[in-house]
Amino acid sequence: MILVMITLWALLSWSAAGLWLGQPLWVRPRRTVNSATALSNWMQEWQLGAGVGRPLNELGEVPSFKFFGELARRGLAHARAFGSFPREILWEWREGIGKEAAFDKKWRGVVWGGWAQFTLFAAITWTFIVMTQQTLARAFPSSLLLAVASWQALGAGAFGPCLWALQRRRLAGFAELMECLYVLRSLGGAGLPSQQVLREARLEDLARLRNPRLRLLRDRVLALTQLHQQQGVPLIKECQLLLQEAWFAREEALMGLTKASEAVKLVFLLVFFGGAYMLFLLGLVQQLLSEG
């Protein structure tokens, strides 16, 4: 029996290590082009094609990757409609895609690392339960075992949605802010009427932004558009400065999200899986005292 438990523990540890790394250790990962790389390559084709006069309709469908796909689609639509699009913007987008892809890799490490820790802690708990039951030669109440399993299942089921809600709350509004600023920057020098530029920027979406981390930037963008409409203040340079601040705020938000997710993982580990272990110990002590 001990040999069987050791073998099962070794297999479980190997599987948990694969979860921690984000890929099975017994399967050789295939090299595939992910959505971030596909979109970056598509933008590179646009850049290279623009230098040799390649028609825009030869670019094909825009790959999707977070809000960058929508930025690219709108930029392509404006280039086709108005015949003008600053090529240097594509460099900024590709740099941003690289940073987002790096964050996604780190984020997957947090998620899969959490699952690995949960799996190992649950395995330790149930191994202890089985060994204790065999050592004491007694069966534990099914209600106690069900409570332990339910508490662990609750933590495992709530971990993913909790991280998803945390990510959505922390990154809310960035898509609308970036899209508005890039539209203002790209069309600000296209010679279009100010009303048309502001309409294309979808300021009504930006005005509904509620993320407190972006409230100051939102107000500054709205103030800039008012000055542009009333006094003809140029948009390109001011939007470039605001974009730099927006990208910096995005990087800060991603770093803060990573730290917050690590904290959430620790809380789940202690509350649900450490708590299940303590729940069993408490039930065991109560049973021993009642029988003594």
N, C-alpha and C positions, 0 to 999 in steps of 0.2 A: 504493500500500500504506500509506503514511504517513497519507494522508487517511482511509482506511478505519479505521485504528487510532485516529485522533483521534475519528472519529465514534462508534465503539464505546465509546471511553473516556468520551465525553460522555454517551452513553445509560446506561452503567453508573454514572457519577457521579450522574446524575439519579435512578436507581433506588435507589442507596445513600442518597441524601438522603431519599428517601421512607421507607426503612427506619429511618433515624435519627429521623424525626419520628413514626414509627409508623403512617403511612398513605400510600397511593400519591399522588404529586403530580399524576398525570394523571387521577385520579378524584375527583369532588366527594363528600366524605363525607356520608352520610345521617345525619340526626339521629334517633337511636333511644334508647329508654329502656333503660338498662342495668339489671342486676339490683340494684345498690346503690340507684339512684333508685327502682326499683319497690318495693323493701322499705321505703324511707323514706316513700314516698307511702302505702303500706299502713298503716304505723304512724301516719301523720298522720290517716288516715281513722278509725283506732281512737280516737285522741285526740279528734277532733272529734265522733265518734259517741257516745263515752262522756259527753260534756257534755250531750247532748240525749236520752240514754236509748236510743240505737240498739241493737238486739239484736246480740249478738256473732256470731250465725250469718249475718249479712248481710255480714260482712267478706270472705268469699271465701277462696281458698287463699293461704297465706302464701308470698310469693316467697322464693327461696333466695339468700343471699349470705353466704358463709363461715359462721362460727358464729352470726352474728346471726339467720339464718333459724331455727336450732334454738332460740335464746333466745326468739324471737317465738312459735314454735309451743308451747313449753312454758309461756310466760307466758299465752298465750290459753287453753291447756288448764286451767291453774290458775284463771284468771278464770271459766271456765265451770263448773269443778267446785266451787270454793270461794266464788265470788261476790265475790272481792276481788283487786284488783291495783292497786298504786300507779301512777298515771298519770305521775308525774314520771320513772319509770324509762324510759318511752318517749322522753323528751327525751334522756336519756343515751345510749340506743341510737342514736337518730338522729344525735347528735353523733359517736358512735363510727363510724357508717357513713360519715359525711362524711370523717373522717380516714382510714379504710381506703380509700375511693375515691381520695383524693388520693395515698395511698401506691401504690395500684395503677397510677395514671397515671405516677408517677415510676418504678415498677418496670418498666413497659412501655418507658419511655424507656431504661432501662439495657439491657434485653434487645435491643430493636431497634437501639439505638446500638451494641451489641456486634456484632450481625450486620452492620451497615453498615461498621464498622471492619474486620471480618474480610473482607467482600466486597472492599473497596477494597485491602486489603493483598494479598489473593490475586490481584486483578487486576494490581496493580503487579508482583508476582512473575512472573506468567505473561507479562505484557507484556515484562518484562525478558528472560525466557527466549526469547521469539520474536524480539525485536530482536537479542539476542546471537547466536542461531542464524543469523539472516540476515546479520549483520555478519561473522561468522567463516566463513560458508558451510560449515557442518558440522552434522551431526546429532548430538545428544547421546544417550547410551545410554538406551534405554527404561527400564532399571531405575532410573536416576537420576530420570527424570521421574515414574515410578510412585511412587517413594519420596516425592517432593515432594508429589504429589497425595494420597497416602495419609495423610501427616502432616497436611495441611490438612483432609482429610475427617475424620480422627480428632478434631481439635480442634473442628470444626463440629458433629460428632455428639455430643460429650461436653459441650458448653457448656450446653445446655438441661437435661439431667439433673443436672449439677453444681449449677446454680442452684436447681433444684427441691429437691434434697437439702439444700442450704444453708438454704433457706427453711423446709423442714419441720423441720429440727433446731433452728433458732433460735426458731421460733414454737410448738414443741410444748408442749402443756399449757395454753395460754391458754384454749382453748375450754372445757376441763373446769373450770378455775378460775373463769372468768366465770360459767359456767352454775351452778355450785354457789353462788357468792356471791349471785347474783341470786335464786335460789330461796330461799335463807335469808332474804334481805332482804324479798322479796315475801310470803312465807308466815310470816315471824316475827311479824307483827302480825295474822294472820288468826284467831287464837284456836284453832289446831289443837294437838293433842297434840305434844309435842316429838319423840316417836319418829316420828310421821308426817312432820313437817317434815324431820327428818334423813334419812328414807328417800327423800323426794322429791328431796333435794339430791344423792343418789348419791355419798356420801362414799367409797365403795369405788373409784370412778373417780379421784377426787382423790388418794387414797392411793397410787395407782400412778403418779402423775406423777413423771417423772425429769428434767425440765429443771432444771439447777442454778441458773438464773436465777430460778426460781420456788419453789425449795425452801423458802426462809424464809417466803414468803407461804403456801405450802401448810401448813407446820407451824403457823403462827399460826391459820389457818382451822380446822384439826383441833383445836387446843387450845381455840378458842372454842366449837366444838360440844360438846366434853367438858364445859366449864364450864356451858354452857347446859343440858346434860342432867343434870348433877349438882347444880348450884346455882341453876339458873334464870336465868342471866345473860341479859339482853335481847340480841337479835340485830341489830335494825335499825341502831342507831347504829354498832355495831362493824363490821358488814358494810359500811356506807357508807364508813367510813374505809379498810377493806381494799380496797374497790372503787376508791377514789381511787388507792391505791398500785398496784393491779393495772393500771389504765389508764395510769399513769405508766410502769410497767415495760413495758407494751405499746408505748408510743410510743418508749421507749428501744430496745426490740428492733427496731422497724421502722427507726429511724435507723441502728442498727448493722448491720442487714441490708443497707441501701442501700450503706453504705460497704464492707461485705464483698463485695458483688456487684461493685462497681467494681473492687476489688482482684482478684477472680477474672477479670473481663474483661481486665484488664491482663496478668495472668499468661498467660491463653490466647493473647492477641495476641502476646506476646513468645515464648512457648514454641512454640506450634504454627505460627503464621503467620510470625513473625520467624525461628523455627527452620527452617521450610521454605525461606525465602529463603537463610539461611546454609548450609543443606544443599546447595542448588544451587550456591552460590558455591564451596563446598568441593569438590564434584564437578567443577566447571569447572576449578578450579586443578589438581586431580589429573590431569584429562585433558590439560590443556596441558603439564604437567610430564612426563607419560608420553610425549607425542608429541614433546617437545623433546629 
